Amino acid sequence: MRSCLMREAIRSTIALAIGAAITALPANAETKLTIGKSITTSDPEMAVDVGNAVGIFKKHGLDLEIVNFAGGSKMTQALAAGSIDIADGAGTEMALVAKGVPMMAICESSSTFPFVAIGVAWDSPIQSLDQLKGKKIGITSAGSLTDWLAHDLAQKKGWGDDAVTSVAIGGAADSIIAGLTQHLVDASIANTSLFLKLQEEKRGRLVAPITDFEGPAASGMLFAANSLTAKEPDAVRAFLAGWIDSVDYIFMHKAETVKIESGVTGFPESVMAQAYDIDMKGHLFVKDCRFDAESLTTLKRSLVDLKSLSASTDMSKLYSEAYLPKR
């Protein structure tokens, strides 16, 4: 009798323990990640919005929170402070890895610049890049990537570095529009979709995307916080697998992508459809996330010219392909 009671007590204890364990399990076992975007409307960065909207990251066991920042510096500050796990930004943020920001580049997300363009006011006589010699070009700030692109255009055209004058007008849409419509500058470098929108409104015109003169240059990059790669490497792998699937989705689903991106940017679908076509023609995305030697060489040249990086820097120390799907 005592033996039976003992067995029954043990069974009850086990049942209670199992029940408590089941109750303790979270209702949603997805891994939560906070993703920071440096610019809300940057085309390559919106791949995370597209993948999240259609449930791709959830299929990889992730629950994403997407946070938009007003520039790469604010985004990387948030990563360094532990507020975000992964930074979705530009290749130029690689210089911050060299300067000690606790993160590592884990994916070259885009290699070219079709999503950035040179545009002019609607009534401007300028119709081509060749007509920009001797002109004032609006940029976000001195020493920025847009500053480098303006002067690299002059170098590529063989005009010499002083053949164009870069004028800092800021990166906000209102500042860019005012600079053009008030003729404070002859042209400006900004988001391609902004010029397409101004073109529909007959306030501005797209002259050419940057890809018309600039080749591969590691334009987009994903960075993971060192704390994340150390503690949850599988979450990093899952995110990159989701990102690659999201890029594949973008290639195969133009209409759905355009609709989602229109919701993110606030630009009409007609504008985003044109931007999509320019991106595809300009070979925007790196489909497998792997780092390209030519892209990194151009990126390093730009960072050295901007005095953001030393010429002796070993770029291979600033990125890792360890978290990418095996070939």
N, C-alpha and C positions, 0 to 999 in steps of 0.2 A: 504493500500500500504506500509506504513511504517512498519507495522507488518510483511508483507511478506519479506521485505528487511532485517529486523532484523533476521528472522528465517534463511534466506539464509546466512547471515553473520555468524551466529552461526554454521550452518552446515559446512561452509567453514573452520572456525577456528578449529572445531573438526577434519575435514578431514586432515588439515595440521598437527595438533598435532599427529594424528595417524601415518601419513606418516613419520614424524620426528622420532617418537618412533621406527618404524620398521627399518628405516635407521640406527638408533643408535645401534640396536641389533647386536652383533658380528655374522659374517658368520658362525663361528664354536663355538657352545655353550659348547664344552667339557672343563672340568676343567684341567688345565695344572699342572702337578706335575713333579718335578725333582727328580729322583731316583739315589742315589749313591751306587755303588757296591765297596766293599773293595778289591776284587780280581777279575780280569776279567774272569779268567778261573775256578773259584770255581763252582763245579757242582750245589749245591743248589741255589747259587746266580743267575745262568743263567735261572732260572724259569721266571724271569722278562723279559729276552730277548726273550724267547720262546713265552710267552703270548703276548708280544708286537708285535712280528713278525707275529703272526696269527690273530691279531686284537681283542684279548679277552678284553684287557683293554679299547679299544675304545667302545666296546659293553657296558661297565660299565660307559661310559661318561667321560673317561679320555684320555688326550693327554700326553704321557710320554716322557720325555727326560732322557736318561740313561747316567750317567757319571761314568767312571771307575777310581778307585783310586789305588795307590800303597800301600795298607795296610789300616787296620781299623782306625789307628790313624789319618791319613790324611782325611779319609772319615768323621769321627766324628768332626774333626776341621771344615770341610766345612759345616756340619750341624749346628754346634754352631754359625758359621758366617752367617747363613741364605742362603747359596749358594745351599743347597739341602733341600728337604722336608722330604724324607724318606731314611733311611740308610739300605742297604741290606748287612748284614755282618755276623759276627760270634757271638756265644753266649758270648764269652769272653768280648765283648764290653759292656756287662751288668755292668761290674765293673765301667765303665765311667758314667753310670747313677747314681751309688752310690756316685761318686765323683763330681757330680753336673753338668755334661753336660746336657743341657736343652732338653732332649729327654726321651722317654718312650718306653720300649720293648712292641710291640703290637702283635707279632706272633712268636712262636717257629717254624721256617720254616723247620729245619731238626734236628733230634735227634741223629743221629749216624755219624760215620766217614768212610764210605766206599770210599769217594772221596779223602781221605788222606791215604798214604801207606808208607811202608818201602821198599826201593829198594836198589839194589847193582849194581856194575859194571858187565858187561856181563861175564867177566872171573873170577868172584868171586867164591870161593868154598862154600860160604854160600847159603844154600838152604831153611832154615827154621828159624823161630823166635828163636828157642832154641839155635841156633848157634851164636846168637848175644851176649851171655854172655862174658864179658871181652872185647868187641869191642868198637870202636869209631863210634858214630852215628852223622851224620851231621844234624844240626838244623838251623833254621833261625837266632836266636839270643838267648843269655842267658836270662832266665826269660820269654821266649815265650811259647806259647802253645805247639809247637813242642818239646821244651826242657822238658816240663812237661810230654808229651806223652812218650818220650824216657825213662825217669826215672820211669814212671808208669808201663811201660812194665817190667822193672826189678823187681818192687814191685809185680806185678801180677804173675810173674814167680817164686817169692820167692827167688830171687838172692840177694836182698838187694840193696839199692839205689846206692852204689858205684860200682855195677857190670857192669855198662856201663859208658862210658865217652862221654858226649855231646860236640860237637865241632861246634861253630858258623861259618857257611859258607855263610850265607845270603839266601834269598828266591828266587833270580833270577835263571831262568833255567840254564843259562850259568855257574853260580857258583856251582850249584848242580851237573851238568854234570862234570865239572872240578874236583870237590871234589872226585867224584867216579872214573872217568877214570884215574886220576893221583894218585889214591889210598891215598889221603890225609885223607880219612875216609873209614871205612869198609862198611858202609851203610848210608842211608840218609832218612829223613822223608820229603815227598813232595807230590805234587798232583799226584793222582793215574794215571791220563791220561798221565802225563809226563813219568812215568816209562813204561807205555804201548807203548808209542811212541818210547822210547829208546829200548824197547824190539824188536819192528819191525825193528829197525835199527841195532840191535845186538851190542848196546853200553851199555845197562843196562838191568836189570831184575826186575820184580815185585816179591818181596818175599811174602808179605801179606798186605791186607788192614788193617787199624787200627781196624776195626770191629772184627778182629780175636782175639783181646784180650781186647778191650774196649767196654763197653756196652753203653746204652743211656747216652748222655752227653751234650745235648742242643748245638749241633755243629753249627747250623745256627739260626739267629735271624733277625727280622725286627724291626726297630726303627722309630718312628715318632717324628718329632720336636714338642716340646710343643706348639709352636706358631701355628702349623698346627692343632693339636688336639683341641686347643682353638677356632680357627677361622673357620676351615672347617672340623668339625668332620665327615660330610657326605662324604667328599673326602677320608678320611682315611678308612671309611667303604667300599666305592666303590673300593679302591685299594685292600683291603684284600679280598673282594669278587672276584675280578679279579685274585688275586694271587691263591686263592683256585681253581678257574676254570682252571688256567694255570697248576697247579700241576695235576689236573684230566686229562687235555689234554696230559701231558707228559706220564702218565701211559697208556693212550690208543693209543698213536701215536708215537711209537718208531722211525720209519724211518724219519718222519718229524722232530722230536726232535733232532735226531742225526745230521741231515743236518744243522739245525739252529745252534746247539752247535759247529759243526765243523767250521762254518763260524765265530763264536765268538772267538774260541780258536786258529784257524789256524792249528789244528791237523787233520789228515785224518779221514774220516768218519769211517774207519775200527777201529781206536783207540777209537773214541767216542762211537761206538756201543758196544765195550767191556766194556768201563767205564759205560755205561748205564746199562748193565747187572749186573755189580758189585754193582751199586747203588741200583738197584731194589732188589737184593738178600740181601743187607745190610740194607734194610728198611730205606732208606735215609730220605724221606719226611714225615713230620707230615701233614697229609691230611686236618685236620681241623684247623691247626694253634694253637691249644690249648697247654698250658704249662703243661709239665709232671713233676710230683714231683720227680721221680727218676732221670730224666735228670737234673733237677735243683740242686739236691743234689750233683751229680757228678761234675757239672759245678762249684758249690760253692767250693767243695773240691779242684778243680784245681786252682781256683782263690785265695783261702786262701794259698795253697802251694806256689803259685807264688808271694805271698805277695801283690796281687792286691786288695784284699778284706779282711775285718775284719771277724773273725769267728762269731762275734755277728750280722752281717748284716742280716736283714730280707729280703729275696729274693722277698717276695710277694709285697714289696714296689717298686720294680724295673720294674714291668710289669703290663699290664692291658689287660683284655679280653673284655673290654667294646665295642670295635669296631668290634668284630667278628660277623658273621651272627648268629642269634639266632638258637638254636637247635630245 
